[in-house]
Amino acid sequence: MKKYSKYSSFALSAFIILCLVASYFIFPAFQDFADETVNVILKGNTEETHAYFKEFGIWGPIAIIVFIILQMFLIIFPSWLPVIISVMAYGLWWGVLISLTGVMLASAIGYFIGIKLKGALEGVIGEEKLKKMDFWITHYAFGSVILFRISPFLSNDSISFIAGMLNMKFKKFMLATFCGMLPLSIAIGYFSEDISTLKNGMYWIGGAGIVAYAIYIIIDYRKRRNGK
């Protein structure tokens, strides 16, 4: 049971991918839809992408939000990809709003899944070690969530499960998620028109977030040590 819990996320990802692949070959309508959507997105033409998604009406944003939620389990897809698609389809501000909505919903779902998996975590690392993490949860959890969210190179989705497993307060977790994802989403949306600029921008965002968090940890540690 312990071994299964360690690889459950990979098994679930494989199952979802298998279902999508099977649907692609079994249902011609789904195959045509998938081919057309991928072709439009890969062209990188913002106007064409916007016109294509506009045809779906309200179902376009809903489809992107659902994809963002599914992407939490599809570990092969980078978490910033839906943000680019959303901005291409609906413009910077509407695209950011749609992607943020999806991320917040996905984060909430992942958090409560993490709560359900807490027993499995205790079985893997032990109850005593879990209790020792209380210090990190109390003092550094908020900043850690922001770091994971704002950095495009860290596992954005795993932090939701971990926060739930470690009993981080839900409101605090969601606020940290929003604080991290808002600047990242705006930056990705702003730089998404130029791939080379986007790549450099993501490196700067991720690097600056890590450096800022490391400085915060060092300063806080020194304050605590001097205060003792």
Phi, psi and omega in degrees: 000318179297316180297321179296320182295330180290329185249012183296322180295322178291322179295319179293320177298315180297322180295315180296316179298318179298319179295320179293318179295317179297318179297325181298320183270339183271321186251108181303322181297318179293323178297315179296317179298314181296316180298314182295317180297314180297318180298318180295316182293318183292336177296331178072015178271112185298317181296317179293320178296317179298315180296322181294312182288333179297331179297335183275352180062224182294338182288340177297303176301322180297319180297320179294318179297317178297319179297320179297320178293316178294326182298338177300331180258347179266084190293347181279346180261129177293145186291340181275349182298314179297333179294316179298314179299316182297318180291320177298324185278326189231009180087171187299302190285317176294322179297317178296318180297316180296314181293322177296320177300315179297317181295318181296318178294315179298320180296318179297316179297314180298323179299312182287332172294320178299322177300318180293332183269004183302320179299321178294323179295317178299323180292330183278312186255348178094145183294324182295316179294326179295321179294326180293341179283354180302324180298315179296318181297318183291317191256331189234000184297316183300311180294325180294319179296316178301316180300313181295325181284321186279339180269120180286355184255356176261165182284091183300322189280327182296332182296332178295314179296317182296317180299319177292318179299323185267010175062035172294142181300134186300312181298320179295318179296315182293322178295318179295321178299315180295316181296328179277320185282331183299305179295325179295316180296317180295318180295316179297316179296321183290320184267358189292342180290337180235113186298317181295319177294321178299315181299313180295320179297320180293323176297316180295317180298310181297317181294316180297321179296317180294316180297315180298320181291321179296318178298319179298316180297316181296314180297316181295320180297318180294322178297317181293321180292318179290334182280345182279000000 
